[in-house]
Amino acid sequence: MRILIYEHICGGGMGEWPLPDDLKWSGEGMLRAVVQDFINIGCRVVTTLDRRVELSLPGTEVHCIDGNDIESTVERLAKSANATLIIAPETGGALERWARRLDAWQVRSLGSSADAVALCGNKLKTFEHLRAHDIRTPATTVFDTATARDSALIATSDDKANFVVKPIDGAGCEGTFRFTNNLDAATRKAIVRAQSHVIQPWIAGHAMSVSFMITKRKTFPLLVADQIITGLPAVRYEGGCMPSRSIDRRSATHAASRAIETVEGLHGFVGVDLVVDPNGECWVIEINPRLTVSYCALRRVSHVNLAKVMVGRGAPGRWHSRRLLFDTRGSITEVER
């Protein structure tokens, strides 16, 4: 079986634009991990690499991308493969564009449908969808960067209320800021300079993520991870630890499962970010319709090669007993349970 694995940041999708360090490091970690897993189940793996990326992928057919020829190259490689896995951020519509291209080329995708990506990749649309299905999620409205305020949310809150402002299509806390309502409008405007942001109340509590593998026949919950979120006012995602030891992990899995059941077209690896508040209530923050860096740790504790599950040849089984700390580069450290 010939598999094309395309990682947008490392694979040439940025053209001549600079490679964002954080997304590049995450992309390298995920690409290295999933390539090895497909090789281990006997697949012939082909991928692309930006000429500026130095990454060793033994046993892989690597096509070097120099300039802006990526779309035609990926089309040619996808049409010669049995299936294609796209790893890309939602930012700027990148993941959705690739999903729609795969549809147009009539090739098999190992990821979610373009419509599912369009929904989950837009935080305002995700909020509206989840609320319509009675899924608990933070109120979300457009953040007006011209006035640096949102009358519907900020004006009705007290001065100590916390808010988070994030790109409407961001990934990995990129461009995400947290502030209190007593921060003056001019300062908020200085913090958030980009367009197309949304604002939400900051949900205090335990940040978690739940990973799933979705096949044509069944949805498999994998493991729950504790997320490491730091920073003020700039918010950063630093990785996580799995499996979670929280007493809330079952309720988090239930809430995440309910959320993904409402989205038609989710397929392959999917991650759901949540916060469990001090009252034990689960708030779904977002749905990631793509491979996430959690995969790098999951593959290390799974008895079953997750690439086999991805192509419909198996099901997740037992998990190793060790507990792993992972960062956004996909680096793994074993910790005490």
matplotlib code that plots the C-alpha trace (Angstrom):
import matplotlib.pyplot as plt

x = [0.0, 1.4, 0.6, 1.2, 1.7, 1.8, 2.6, 1.8, 4.5, 7.4, 6.3, 6.5, 3.1, 4.5, 6.1, 8.7, 7.1, 9.2, 8.4, 6.8, 9.1, 6.4, 4.3, 7.4, 8.6, 5.2, 5.0, 8.4, 7.4, 4.1, 5.5, 8.4, 6.1, 3.3, 5.7, 7.5, 4.2, 3.0, 6.4, 6.1, 2.8, 4.4, 3.3, 5.5, 5.5, 6.0, 6.2, 7.4, 9.9, 10.5, 14.1, 14.7, 13.7, 16.4, 14.6, 15.8, 13.0, 14.7, 12.8, 10.7, 10.4, 11.0, 10.4, 12.1, 10.0, 11.7, 9.4, 5.7, 5.2, 3.6, 0.0, 0.9, 3.5, 1.0, -1.7, 0.7, 1.8, -1.8, -3.0, -0.2, -0.9, -3.6, -4.4, -3.3, -3.0, -2.9, -1.4, -2.1, -3.2, -6.7, -5.0, -5.8, -8.0, -5.0, -6.5, -9.8, -8.2, -6.2, -9.3, -11.2, -8.3, -8.4, -12.1, -11.5, -8.7, -11.0, -8.4, -8.8, -8.3, -7.4, -8.7, -12.0, -14.2, -13.8, -17.2, -16.3, -12.9, -14.7, -17.0, -14.4, -11.8, -13.9, -14.4, -17.5, -19.2, -18.1, -19.7, -22.9, -23.0, -22.3, -24.8, -27.4, -26.8, -26.9, -23.2, -21.7, -19.2, -18.1, -20.1, -18.2, -18.5, -16.4, -13.8, -13.8, -10.1, -11.1, -12.5, -10.9, -14.1, -17.2, -20.3, -22.3, -19.7, -17.3, -19.8, -22.1, -19.3, -17.6, -14.1, -12.5, -14.0, -11.4, -11.6, -9.6, -9.2, -8.0, -7.8, -11.1, -9.1, -6.0, -4.1, -2.2, -2.9, -1.3, -2.1, -4.2, -4.4, -6.0, -7.0, -9.3, -12.2, -10.5, -7.8, -8.5, -9.6, -6.4, -4.2, -6.5, -6.2, -2.4, -2.3, -4.5, -3.5, -4.6, -8.1, -10.6, -10.4, -13.1, -13.6, -14.8, -15.0, -12.0, -13.1, -11.1, -10.4, -8.6, -7.5, -7.7, -7.8, -9.4, -8.2, -10.3, -9.7, -12.8, -13.3, -16.2, -17.5, -16.7, -15.5, -12.7, -11.9, -8.2, -6.7, -7.3, -4.4, -3.9, -2.9, -0.2, -1.5, 0.7, 1.1, -0.5, -1.4, 0.0, -1.3, 0.8, 0.1, 3.2, 2.1, 0.5, 0.7, -1.1, -2.9, -4.7, -5.1, -8.0, -11.2, -12.9, -11.5, -14.6, -16.9, -14.4, -14.5, -18.3, -18.5, -16.0, -17.8, -21.1, -19.4, -17.9, -21.1, -22.8, -20.3, -20.9, -17.7, -15.2, -12.8, -9.4, -7.6, -9.6, -8.8, -11.2, -10.0, -12.0, -11.9, -13.4, -14.5, -14.4, -18.0, -17.1, -18.8, -17.1, -16.8, -15.9, -13.4, -12.7, -12.6, -9.4, -10.3, -6.7, -3.6, -2.4, 0.9, -0.8, -0.4, 3.4, 2.7, -0.3, 1.7, 4.2, 1.6, -0.5, -0.1, -1.6, 0.1, -2.3, -1.6, -3.2, -6.4, -6.2, -6.4, -9.2, -7.1, -7.5, -8.8, -7.0, -6.3, -4.6, -2.4, 1.0, 1.0, 3.6, 2.7, 4.2, 4.9, 5.0, 5.9, 4.8, 7.8, 6.6, 9.4, 8.5, 9.6, 8.4, 7.1, 5.9, 2.3]
y = [0.0, 3.4, 6.3, 10.0, 11.9, 15.6, 18.0, 21.5, 23.5, 21.2, 19.9, 23.0, 24.6, 27.9, 28.6, 31.4, 32.6, 32.1, 28.9, 29.6, 27.9, 26.5, 25.0, 23.7, 21.9, 20.4, 19.4, 17.7, 15.7, 14.5, 13.8, 11.7, 9.7, 8.9, 8.1, 5.5, 4.0, 3.5, 2.1, -0.4, -1.8, -2.4, 0.7, 2.5, 6.1, 9.1, 12.7, 16.2, 18.4, 22.1, 22.6, 24.6, 21.7, 19.2, 16.1, 12.5, 10.1, 6.7, 4.4, 7.2, 8.5, 12.2, 14.9, 18.2, 21.3, 24.4, 27.4, 27.3, 24.0, 22.3, 21.9, 20.1, 17.9, 16.8, 16.2, 13.9, 12.0, 11.7, 10.3, 7.7, 6.7, 4.4, 6.9, 10.4, 11.8, 15.6, 17.2, 21.0, 23.7, 25.3, 28.7, 30.6, 27.8, 25.6, 22.3, 22.9, 23.8, 20.6, 18.6, 20.1, 19.4, 15.7, 15.7, 17.3, 14.9, 12.0, 10.3, 8.5, 10.7, 9.4, 12.6, 14.4, 15.7, 19.3, 20.3, 18.9, 20.8, 24.0, 23.8, 22.7, 25.1, 28.1, 28.8, 30.9, 28.3, 25.6, 27.5, 28.0, 24.3, 23.0, 25.3, 24.2, 20.6, 21.5, 20.9, 23.1, 25.5, 29.1, 31.9, 33.1, 36.3, 38.3, 40.5, 43.9, 44.9, 48.4, 49.3, 46.5, 45.7, 43.6, 45.2, 42.0, 40.2, 42.6, 45.4, 43.1, 41.7, 43.0, 44.4, 41.2, 39.0, 37.1, 36.8, 35.0, 36.4, 34.0, 33.8, 32.5, 29.7, 29.5, 26.3, 25.5, 28.7, 30.6, 34.4, 33.7, 36.3, 36.4, 39.6, 41.0, 43.4, 46.2, 46.3, 49.5, 49.2, 50.8, 48.1, 45.3, 46.8, 46.8, 43.2, 41.9, 43.4, 40.8, 40.6, 37.8, 37.1, 35.8, 36.5, 34.1, 34.1, 32.4, 29.1, 28.4, 24.7, 21.7, 21.8, 18.4, 16.8, 13.6, 11.9, 9.7, 7.4, 7.5, 4.8, 4.0, 1.4, 2.8, 5.7, 4.7, 6.9, 6.7, 8.4, 11.6, 13.9, 16.8, 19.9, 22.3, 25.9, 28.8, 32.5, 35.9, 37.9, 35.7, 32.2, 29.2, 25.5, 23.6, 20.0, 17.6, 14.4, 11.2, 9.3, 11.8, 10.8, 13.2, 11.9, 13.9, 11.9, 9.8, 12.8, 14.5, 11.5, 11.5, 15.3, 15.0, 12.0, 13.9, 16.8, 14.8, 12.8, 16.0, 16.7, 14.8, 13.9, 13.6, 10.8, 9.5, 11.1, 13.8, 15.7, 17.5, 20.2, 20.7, 22.4, 20.8, 23.7, 23.5, 22.3, 19.3, 20.7, 19.9, 22.7, 21.8, 24.4, 23.2, 20.2, 19.5, 17.6, 16.5, 14.8, 16.6, 16.4, 14.1, 11.4, 11.4, 10.2, 8.0, 5.8, 5.2, 3.8, 1.9, -1.9, -1.5, 0.5, 3.4, 3.7, 0.3, 1.7, 4.7, 2.6, 0.4, -2.7, -2.9, -1.4, 0.2, -2.4, -2.3, 0.6, 0.4, 1.3, 4.1, 7.8, 10.2, 13.9, 15.4, 18.8, 20.6, 19.2, 15.6, 14.9, 12.3, 11.9, 9.1, 10.2, 8.5, 7.3]
z = [0.0, -1.0, 1.3, 0.7, 4.0, 3.4, 6.3, 5.3, 7.2, 6.6, 3.3, 1.2, 1.8, 2.9, -0.5, 0.0, 3.3, 6.5, 8.4, 11.8, 14.3, 16.6, 13.8, 12.1, 15.2, 15.8, 12.1, 12.2, 15.3, 13.9, 10.4, 11.8, 14.1, 11.6, 8.7, 10.9, 11.9, 8.3, 7.4, 10.3, 9.0, 5.6, 3.7, 1.1, 2.3, 0.2, 1.4, 0.5, 2.4, 2.1, 1.0, 4.2, 6.4, 7.5, 8.6, 8.3, 7.3, 6.6, 4.3, 2.9, -0.7, -0.1, -2.8, -2.1, -2.7, -3.9, -4.4, -5.2, -7.1, -4.1, -5.4, -8.6, -6.8, -4.2, -6.8, -8.8, -5.7, -4.3, -7.6, -7.6, -3.9, -2.5, 0.2, 1.4, 4.9, 5.2, 8.3, 8.3, 10.6, 10.1, 10.0, 6.8, 5.6, 4.8, 6.0, 4.3, 1.0, 1.0, 1.9, -1.0, -3.4, -2.4, -3.2, -6.6, -7.4, -6.4, -4.2, -0.9, 2.1, 5.6, 7.2, 7.7, 4.9, 3.7, 5.2, 8.6, 8.4, 7.4, 10.4, 13.0, 11.7, 12.4, 16.1, 15.6, 13.5, 15.9, 18.8, 16.9, 16.0, 19.4, 21.1, 18.6, 19.7, 23.5, 23.9, 26.7, 25.1, 25.9, 24.4, 21.4, 19.4, 16.9, 18.5, 17.0, 16.6, 15.4, 18.9, 20.8, 22.6, 22.2, 23.7, 23.9, 26.1, 27.8, 28.5, 30.5, 32.6, 35.8, 35.8, 37.1, 34.4, 32.3, 28.6, 25.9, 22.4, 19.6, 15.8, 14.4, 12.6, 14.8, 15.9, 19.1, 21.0, 18.2, 18.5, 21.7, 24.5, 27.9, 29.7, 32.3, 31.6, 33.5, 30.8, 28.9, 25.2, 23.9, 25.6, 24.3, 20.8, 21.1, 22.2, 19.4, 16.1, 13.6, 12.1, 12.3, 16.0, 18.4, 22.1, 24.8, 28.5, 30.0, 31.6, 34.7, 35.4, 34.3, 30.6, 28.9, 25.5, 24.2, 21.1, 18.8, 15.8, 13.6, 10.9, 8.6, 11.1, 14.5, 16.6, 19.0, 22.0, 22.7, 25.8, 27.8, 28.2, 30.7, 28.8, 29.8, 29.1, 30.2, 29.8, 30.4, 28.4, 25.6, 26.0, 25.1, 24.6, 26.0, 25.4, 27.9, 29.9, 29.3, 30.4, 32.6, 36.2, 36.7, 38.2, 35.4, 32.5, 32.0, 31.9, 29.6, 27.2, 27.3, 26.5, 23.7, 22.3, 22.3, 20.5, 17.6, 17.1, 16.0, 13.2, 10.0, 8.1, 10.8, 10.0, 11.0, 13.9, 15.7, 18.9, 21.2, 23.7, 26.9, 30.2, 33.3, 35.7, 39.5, 39.5, 37.4, 34.3, 31.0, 28.4, 24.9, 23.6, 20.1, 17.8, 15.9, 12.7, 12.1, 13.6, 16.7, 18.6, 21.1, 18.5, 19.3, 22.8, 22.0, 19.6, 22.4, 24.8, 22.4, 22.0, 18.5, 15.7, 15.3, 11.5, 11.2, 12.8, 10.5, 7.4, 8.8, 9.5, 13.2, 16.4, 19.4, 22.1, 25.4, 26.6, 28.2, 31.9, 31.6, 31.8, 29.3, 29.2, 25.7, 24.3, 21.2, 19.3, 19.9, 22.4, 25.0, 28.6, 30.8, 34.2, 37.4, 37.3]

ax = plt.figure().add_subplot(projection="3d")
ax.plot(x, y, z, "-o")
ax.set_aspect("equal")
plt.show()
